[in-house]
C-alpha cells in the first residue's frame, strides 16, 4: 500500500468514530431532556449498530416523552448535527479517494 492510501484509511476511520461519538452525545442529550432513565445507556444502544436496532428502538420509544430542551441544549444539538454532516463528508470523500486509488493501482 502507498502512503496516501493509509491517509485515506485514517480519514475514513476518523470520520466513522467521530460520527458515532456525535450520535452518542446527541441521543444522550435528547434522552436527558426527555426525562429518560439512564441516558448514557440509551446513547450506547443507539450507536451500537444497525443489527441491534438501538437507534430505532430509541426513536420509537421517545415519542411518548415530550422534549424539554433549553436554548443551550438546542444550540448544542444543532452544533452536533453540523459536526455529523462534516464527518459524513470526511467519510464519503475518504472512501471515494481510497477506492479510486485502489482501482488505479490495480488492487481491485
Z-matrix of the N, CA and C atoms (Angstrom, degrees):
N
C 1 1.451
C 2 1.528 1 109.49
N 3 1.304 2 114.15 1 146.82
C 4 1.454 3 119.86 2 178.03
C 5 1.519 4 109.89 3 -85.54
N 6 1.323 5 115.41 4 164.35
C 7 1.455 6 120.39 5 -177.01
C 8 1.520 7 112.21 6 -64.50
N 9 1.316 8 118.36 7 -33.79
C 10 1.460 9 119.84 8 -178.02
C 11 1.522 10 111.83 9 -74.00
N 12 1.313 11 117.53 10 -23.76
C 13 1.458 12 119.69 11 174.90
C 14 1.525 13 110.76 12 -68.84
N 15 1.320 14 116.63 13 -35.93
C 16 1.462 15 119.65 14 174.61
C 17 1.525 16 111.03 15 -63.95
N 18 1.318 17 116.78 16 -36.90
C 19 1.469 18 120.21 17 178.12
C 20 1.523 19 110.17 18 -65.75
N 21 1.339 20 117.59 19 -41.64
C 22 1.465 21 120.61 20 178.09
C 23 1.522 22 110.89 21 -64.01
N 24 1.322 23 117.16 22 -41.14
C 25 1.469 24 120.75 23 177.31
C 26 1.521 25 110.25 24 -62.61
N 27 1.317 26 117.17 25 -41.96
C 28 1.459 27 121.23 26 178.47
C 29 1.527 28 110.96 27 -62.78
N 30 1.329 29 117.73 28 -40.70
C 31 1.462 30 121.62 29 179.16
C 32 1.527 31 110.65 30 -63.75
N 33 1.327 32 116.38 31 -41.94
C 34 1.467 33 120.19 32 179.38
C 35 1.526 34 110.72 33 -65.11
N 36 1.325 35 117.46 34 -45.25
C 37 1.464 36 120.99 35 -179.96
C 38 1.522 37 110.83 36 -65.09
N 39 1.323 38 116.86 37 -41.84
C 40 1.461 39 120.61 38 177.78
C 41 1.525 40 111.18 39 -61.34
N 42 1.317 41 117.05 40 -43.84
C 43 1.459 42 120.61 41 178.23
C 44 1.518 43 112.45 42 -63.76
N 45 1.326 44 116.76 43 -40.12
C 46 1.461 45 120.71 44 -178.96
C 47 1.531 46 111.50 45 -67.06
N 48 1.326 47 116.90 46 -46.20
C 49 1.464 48 119.25 47 -179.52
C 50 1.523 49 111.50 48 -67.06
N 51 1.304 50 117.22 49 -39.12
C 52 1.453 51 119.69 50 179.80
C 53 1.529 52 111.07 51 -68.58
N 54 1.332 53 117.88 52 -36.58
C 55 1.461 54 120.67 53 175.78
C 56 1.522 55 110.83 54 -62.59
N 57 1.322 56 116.70 55 -44.75
C 58 1.466 57 120.74 56 179.25
C 59 1.526 58 110.81 57 -62.66
N 60 1.338 59 117.16 58 -41.06
C 61 1.465 60 120.15 59 -179.70
C 62 1.531 61 110.76 60 -66.17
N 63 1.331 62 117.25 61 -43.62
C 64 1.465 63 119.93 62 -179.44
C 65 1.528 64 110.72 63 -64.94
N 66 1.332 65 117.49 64 -38.11
C 67 1.455 66 121.04 65 176.64
C 68 1.525 67 110.53 66 -64.24
N 69 1.324 68 117.12 67 -42.67
C 70 1.461 69 121.78 68 176.80
C 71 1.525 70 110.66 69 -57.12
N 72 1.335 71 116.70 70 -47.72
C 73 1.472 72 120.40 71 -178.27
C 74 1.529 73 111.59 72 -67.11
N 75 1.332 74 117.95 73 -36.57
C 76 1.463 75 120.79 74 178.36
C 77 1.522 76 111.47 75 -65.63
N 78 1.325 77 117.19 76 -44.71
C 79 1.460 78 120.52 77 179.84
C 80 1.516 79 109.90 78 -66.91
N 81 1.316 80 117.33 79 -39.50
C 82 1.461 81 120.74 80 178.94
C 83 1.529 82 110.43 81 -63.01
N 84 1.311 83 117.58 82 -44.67
C 85 1.464 84 121.67 83 179.40
C 86 1.521 85 110.99 84 -64.75
N 87 1.322 86 117.49 85 -42.61
C 88 1.452 87 121.14 86 179.38
C 89 1.526 88 111.42 87 -66.47
N 90 1.324 89 116.43 88 -42.76
C 91 1.465 90 120.01 89 179.89
C 92 1.528 91 110.99 90 -64.64
N 93 1.316 92 116.40 91 -38.59
C 94 1.464 93 119.76 92 178.33
C 95 1.528 94 111.04 93 -65.56
N 96 1.335 95 117.46 94 -39.98
C 97 1.460 96 120.64 95 -179.19
C 98 1.529 97 111.99 96 -70.96
N 99 1.321 98 117.09 97 -24.88
C 100 1.464 99 120.37 98 179.44
C 101 1.525 100 112.59 99 -90.89
N 102 1.314 101 117.99 100 -4.59
C 103 1.456 102 121.28 101 176.93
C 104 1.513 103 114.58 102 84.00
N 105 1.312 104 118.24 103 23.90
C 106 1.463 105 121.71 104 176.24
C 107 1.525 106 109.14 105 -69.55
N 108 1.310 107 115.27 106 147.50
C 109 1.457 108 119.14 107 170.61
C 110 1.523 109 108.00 108 -79.34
N 111 1.298 110 117.23 109 141.52
C 112 1.463 111 124.76 110 177.56
C 113 1.529 112 113.29 111 56.58
N 114 1.336 113 118.30 112 65.41
C 115 1.470 114 120.17 113 -179.09
C 116 1.533 115 113.67 114 -64.98
N 117 1.341 116 117.61 115 -27.08
C 118 1.464 117 119.33 116 178.40
C 119 1.528 118 110.99 117 -67.41
N 120 1.318 119 117.09 118 -37.40
C 121 1.466 120 120.51 119 178.39
C 122 1.524 121 110.00 120 -67.71
N 123 1.341 122 117.46 121 -38.45
C 124 1.458 123 120.37 122 176.56
C 125 1.534 124 110.18 123 -62.53
N 126 1.325 125 116.21 124 -39.20
C 127 1.462 126 119.73 125 177.31
C 128 1.521 127 112.08 126 -63.18
N 129 1.327 128 116.71 127 -42.34
C 130 1.467 129 120.53 128 178.36
C 131 1.526 130 111.51 129 -66.21
N 132 1.335 131 116.76 130 -40.07
C 133 1.458 132 119.45 131 178.18
C 134 1.521 133 111.53 132 -64.64
N 135 1.327 134 116.41 133 -37.58
C 136 1.470 135 120.10 134 -178.23
C 137 1.519 136 111.58 135 -68.57
N 138 1.313 137 118.44 136 -32.13
C 139 1.469 138 120.35 137 -179.48
C 140 1.523 139 111.85 138 -92.38
N 141 1.307 140 118.48 139 6.22
C 142 1.454 141 122.57 140 -175.63
C 143 1.509 142 115.85 141 -69.04
N 144 1.293 143 118.75 142 -17.04
C 145 1.459 144 120.75 143 -179.98
C 146 1.515 145 111.51 144 123.48
N 147 1.310 146 115.52 145 170.23
C 148 1.451 147 120.39 146 -176.14
C 149 1.529 148 112.72 147 -77.81
N 150 1.287 149 118.31 148 -30.23
C 151 1.461 150 120.26 149 -175.32
C 152 1.514 151 112.71 150 -69.46
N 153 1.320 152 116.79 151 -29.43
C 154 1.453 153 119.53 152 -179.62
C 155 1.516 154 112.44 153 -84.12
N 156 1.313 155 118.70 154 -22.99
C 157 1.455 156 121.61 155 176.22
C 158 1.511 157 114.06 156 73.48
N 159 1.325 158 118.68 157 25.45
C 160 1.458 159 121.48 158 -177.09
C 161 1.514 160 113.36 159 -65.81
N 162 1.331 161 117.42 160 -41.46
C 163 1.461 162 120.65 161 179.31
C 164 1.518 163 110.41 162 -67.40
N 165 1.315 164 117.00 163 -41.24
C 166 1.455 165 120.46 164 177.73
C 167 1.523 166 110.80 165 -63.91
N 168 1.319 167 117.80 166 -41.69
C 169 1.459 168 122.05 167 177.16
C 170 1.521 169 111.02 168 -61.65
N 171 1.340 170 116.80 169 -42.66
C 172 1.460 171 120.11 170 178.63
C 173 1.528 172 110.83 171 -64.63
N 174 1.333 173 116.91 172 -45.41
C 175 1.464 174 119.93 173 -178.53
C 176 1.517 175 111.83 174 -63.69
N 177 1.331 176 117.68 175 -35.08
C 178 1.460 177 120.09 176 177.77
C 179 1.526 178 112.20 177 -73.34
N 180 1.314 179 117.83 178 -36.37
C 181 1.465 180 119.93 179 -176.46
C 182 1.522 181 112.85 180 -82.71
N 183 1.319 182 118.89 181 -17.46
C 184 1.458 183 119.56 182 -177.97
C 185 1.520 184 112.48 183 -79.82
N 186 1.329 185 117.80 184 -10.90
C 187 1.454 186 120.50 185 -179.80
C 188 1.523 187 111.90 186 -62.96
N 189 1.302 188 117.81 187 -25.77
C 190 1.461 189 121.82 188 -176.85
C 191 1.520 190 113.27 189 -82.40
N 192 1.331 191 118.33 190 -7.19
C 193 1.451 192 122.53 191 -176.01
C 194 1.527 193 109.96 192 -119.35
N 195 1.327 194 118.14 193 124.95
C 196 1.474 195 119.75 194 177.39
C 197 1.528 196 110.94 195 -74.16
N 198 1.316 197 115.65 196 150.30
C 199 1.454 198 121.29 197 -179.33
C 200 1.523 199 110.20 198 -87.23
N 201 1.317 200 116.45 199 135.22
C 202 1.460 201 123.26 200 178.19
C 203 1.518 202 110.00 201 -123.21
N 204 1.332 203 117.81 202 53.02
C 205 1.465 204 121.42 203 -177.28
C 206 1.516 205 111.06 204 -80.13
N 207 1.325 206 115.10 205 140.45
C 208 1.457 207 120.93 206 173.69
C 209 1.530 208 109.02 207 -84.86
N 210 1.320 209 115.84 208 174.27
C 211 1.476 210 119.75 209 179.28
C 212 1.530 211 111.75 210 -61.92
N 213 1.334 212 116.25 211 -39.91
C 214 1.471 213 119.66 212 179.13
C 215 1.524 214 111.13 213 -63.88
N 216 1.328 215 116.87 214 -40.24
C 217 1.459 216 119.99 215 179.01
C 218 1.522 217 111.38 216 -68.02
N 219 1.336 218 117.35 217 -36.88
C 220 1.462 219 120.76 218 177.44
C 221 1.523 220 110.33 219 -65.33
N 222 1.334 221 116.29 220 -42.13
C 223 1.471 222 120.01 221 177.38
C 224 1.526 223 111.32 222 -63.80
N 225 1.337 224 116.60 223 -40.37
C 226 1.464 225 120.59 224 178.04
C 227 1.530 226 110.54 225 -64.48
N 228 1.328 227 116.92 226 -40.43
C 229 1.461 228 121.08 227 179.20
C 230 1.531 229 110.71 228 -64.56
N 231 1.321 230 117.11 229 -43.05
C 232 1.468 231 120.08 230 178.45
C 233 1.525 232 111.59 231 -65.35
N 234 1.330 233 116.66 232 -37.16
C 235 1.459 234 120.61 233 176.96
C 236 1.526 235 111.07 234 -64.20
N 237 1.307 236 116.97 235 -40.77
C 238 1.467 237 121.13 236 179.36
C 239 1.528 238 111.04 237 -68.45
N 240 1.336 239 117.42 238 -34.20
C 241 1.470 240 120.44 239 176.25
C 242 1.524 241 110.27 240 -63.38
N 243 1.326 242 116.69 241 -41.75
C 244 1.467 243 120.24 242 178.31
C 245 1.526 244 110.58 243 -65.23
N 246 1.332 245 116.67 244 -39.58
C 247 1.464 246 120.24 245 178.91
C 248 1.517 247 111.33 246 -63.98
N 249 1.342 248 116.98 247 -39.04
C 250 1.462 249 120.10 248 177.58
C 251 1.521 250 110.24 249 -64.01
N 252 1.320 251 117.03 250 -39.21
C 253 1.465 252 120.16 251 177.16
C 254 1.517 253 111.61 252 -60.96
N 255 1.319 254 116.93 253 -42.35
C 256 1.464 255 121.25 254 178.36
C 257 1.530 256 110.21 255 -65.90
N 258 1.323 257 117.08 256 -41.01
C 259 1.464 258 120.44 257 178.92
C 260 1.521 259 111.29 258 -63.96
N 261 1.336 260 117.06 259 -37.99
C 262 1.465 261 119.57 260 178.19
C 263 1.522 262 111.36 261 -67.75
N 264 1.329 263 116.40 262 -32.83
C 265 1.468 264 119.72 263 174.61
C 266 1.525 265 109.89 264 -64.56
N 267 1.345 266 117.02 265 -44.04
C 268 1.466 267 120.83 266 176.92
C 269 1.527 268 110.61 267 -59.27
N 270 1.339 269 116.77 268 -44.61
C 271 1.456 270 120.42 269 179.13
C 272 1.522 271 111.56 270 -60.35
N 273 1.313 272 116.60 271 -45.52
C 274 1.455 273 120.94 272 -177.02
C 275 1.525 274 111.56 273 -66.81
N 276 1.318 275 116.32 274 -50.26
C 277 1.463 276 120.12 275 -178.07
C 278 1.531 277 110.91 276 -64.62
N 279 1.320 278 117.17 277 -43.00
C 280 1.460 279 120.20 278 178.54
C 281 1.513 280 112.46 279 -62.79
N 282 1.333 281 116.94 280 -41.19
C 283 1.461 282 120.50 281 179.50
C 284 1.525 283 111.62 282 -66.67
N 285 1.330 284 116.01 283 -44.22
C 286 1.463 285 119.47 284 179.80
C 287 1.524 286 110.58 285 -63.08
N 288 1.325 287 117.26 286 -45.19
C 289 1.470 288 120.30 287 179.66
C 290 1.525 289 111.55 288 -63.79
N 291 1.335 290 116.95 289 -38.76
C 292 1.464 291 120.60 290 178.52
C 293 1.518 292 110.83 291 -65.10
N 294 1.308 293 117.61 292 -44.21
C 295 1.462 294 120.67 293 179.93
C 296 1.528 295 110.54 294 -64.97
N 297 1.321 296 116.81 295 -42.44
C 298 1.475 297 119.71 296 178.70
C 299 1.523 298 110.87 297 -62.72
N 300 1.338 299 117.17 298 -42.01
C 301 1.467 300 118.65 299 -179.16
C 302 1.533 301 110.98 300 -69.43
N 303 1.324 302 118.13 301 -34.62
C 304 1.463 303 119.67 302 177.36
C 305 1.524 304 111.09 303 -69.16
N 306 1.320 305 117.62 304 -38.45
C 307 1.452 306 120.65 305 177.81
C 308 1.519 307 111.34 306 -67.28
N 309 1.344 308 115.86 307 -42.19
C 310 1.467 309 118.63 308 -178.62
C 311 1.525 310 112.79 309 -68.25
N 312 1.308 311 117.33 310 -25.94
C 313 1.469 312 120.21 311 177.55
C 314 1.541 313 112.43 312 -90.64
N 315 1.321 314 116.97 313 0.38
C 316 1.448 315 120.93 314 175.37
C 317 1.520 316 114.45 315 78.89
N 318 1.311 317 118.56 316 23.61
C 319 1.474 318 121.34 317 -179.69
C 320 1.525 319 111.91 318 -91.07
N 321 1.314 320 116.52 319 -14.65
C 322 1.470 321 118.93 320 179.47
C 323 1.508 322 107.63 321 -120.79
